[in-house]
């Protein structure tokens, strides 16, 4: 497992009761009364939601890539999986990031089931994230497992920390990319990948 998986077992040092108490503290700090009827079960609901939103910390993305296939009759052209929906959370404000991931690679003798690529995205997205880091983590994971001739990952994300607070600018998305191997070194390969995914409005 690579260091960039960022798995941390420290959650086991915090009890469910402590987590719920922390939510009650935030409710009080926000100016509300956590003992009123509408908020009585909110701490339990928030703790349960966190288990779902941040389940990526319990997963090793490399495990999903462990089973590969080599019987592909010499197929060596580009493989692209686009429009993988993801939901993540900004590590700076704990606000949602919602978007899509596009993945491409040039196999060098082995491939992986396409659902595994989507699971790798989920494993990294369901953590506190910076979009640039998540983009690199996905690409590096694929590179480690398949050793392909090239990997390309493009991530689109709408950041609620920008749209619902601070500057309050809606309709804005950020695009990040990580290119490895031939996707980085060969302009034609990179252009073919970008043409396949055709990122942007009006596609």
N, C-alpha and C positions, 0 to 999 in steps of 0.2 A: 504494500500500500504506500502511495506517495505521500510526502509531507503536505502537499497542497490539498489533501482531503479534509484537513482541519477538523478531524473528529475529536471530540472532547467529552470525556465521561463525567465532567464536573456536575452535570445535572443531577446525578445520583446523590450528590452531597446536599441537595435541596429537597425538602419534603414537599408533597402536594399541598399540605397545609400552609407552609411558608410561602409557596407560590400564590396561593389564594389570598393570603394576608397582604402580600405585596400589591395585589390588584385592589384590595380594599383601601390601602394607603393611597394609591393613585386616584381612586374615586374621591376620597376625602380631599386630597390636594387639589383636585379639579374643581372642587366647590360643591360637590353633591354629597348625599348621605347614603353610604353603602348599606344602611339598615332599613331603608325604605323598601316597600314591596317590590317595586320594579327592578331593584338592584340586588335583591337578596341572593339570587342564584348566579349573578353575573361573574363573580370570581371563579366559580366552578366551570362555567361555560368558557371563560377566557383560558383557563388552564387546559381544558380539553382542546380548545382551538389551537393553542400553542403546540400541543403534542402532534397535531396534524400539520400545521404550517412549518414546523421545524423538525419533521421526521427525518430529514436528510442527514442529521447528525448521527443517526443510528445506522446509516447505510454506508457501504463502501462501494463507490461507483466502479472500481476495478473488478469487483465480483461479477457485475453484469457483463463485463467484456471477456470473462474467462473462457467462455465457450465460443469457439470460432469454427468456421467451415472452410475447407480447402478444396472441396470438389466443386469447382465453379467452371470447369472446362476452359481454363485459361482466361477467364474474363478479367480484363485489366483496364476497363474504361471507368469513367467517373461514376460514383454512386452518390446520390444526393437525396437527403431527407429534409424537406422544408416545412415551414409553418408548424413547428412543434410548440404548442402553447405552453407557457410556464407562468407560475406565480411565485414571486420571491418577496423578500423584505430588505429594505435598505438598512445597512448596519449603522448608519449615522443617525437616522430618525425613527427606525423601526416601522417605517411606512411601506406600503405595498409597492412592488415593481411588477408590472404585468406586461407581457409581451410574447414574442415568438423567437425561436431559435432555428437556424438553418445550418445543416451540417453536410459537408461533402468530403469524400476521400477517394484517393486513387489506390486501389488494392495492390498488394505485392504478394499475391499467392493465397491470401485468406481474407474472408469477410466475416461480418457478424450479423445476427438477426436484427432487422431494423427496429424492432420494439426495444432492443437493448440500448440503442442510441437514445431513444426517448426516455428510458429509465435513467440513463446517465444524466441527462438534463434535469430530471426531477430530483435526483439525489443531490445535485449541487444547488439547485434553485431553492430547495426547501431548507435553507439556512439563511442566516444573516449574510447579506452579500453586498459586494460592489460589482457592478455589471462588468467592468473591465476584467476583474479577477475571475468571475464566473466564466467569461468567454475563454480565457486562457486555460482554466481548469478542464473544461470540456474538451478542448483541442488536445491538451496534453494527455488526458486519459485515453483518448482514441489512439494517439500516437504510441503510447506505451504498449497498448494491448495488441494492435494490429501491425505496427511497424510498416505503415503504408508508404507509398512514394510521396504522398502529400496529404495534408488535411487542411480543410477550410471551415471555419465556424464564424457565422455572423449572428449577432444577437440584437434584437430590437426591444426596447423597453420604455414604457411610460412610467415615470417616477412620481408617485403620489406625494413625495416630500417636496416636489416642485409645483405640483398642480393644486394641492389642497392647503399649502402653507407657504410662508415666505413670499416668493414673487408671484404666486398664484397664476401661472401661465398654463392654460389647458391646450390640448391638441398638439403637444410637443412630445416627440419620442427621441430617444438616443439610440444610435447605431454603433456597435463596436464589432471588431473583427480580429480574428487570430488566424494567420496563415503560416503553415509549416511545410517544409519540403518544397515540392514543385509548385504548390499553390503560392508560395512566397517568391520562388526564384524564376518561375516561368509566367510571363505576363499573359500568354495565351490561355494557360490552364486557369489562372485566376479570373480572367475575363469570361471564360466558359462557365465557371462556377457562378459568378455574379449574374450572368445572363440567365442561368437556370433558376436562381432564386428571385431575381428581379425585385429587390427590396424597394419599398416605397409605396406611397398612395397611388391609387389608380391602376394597380396591377391587374 
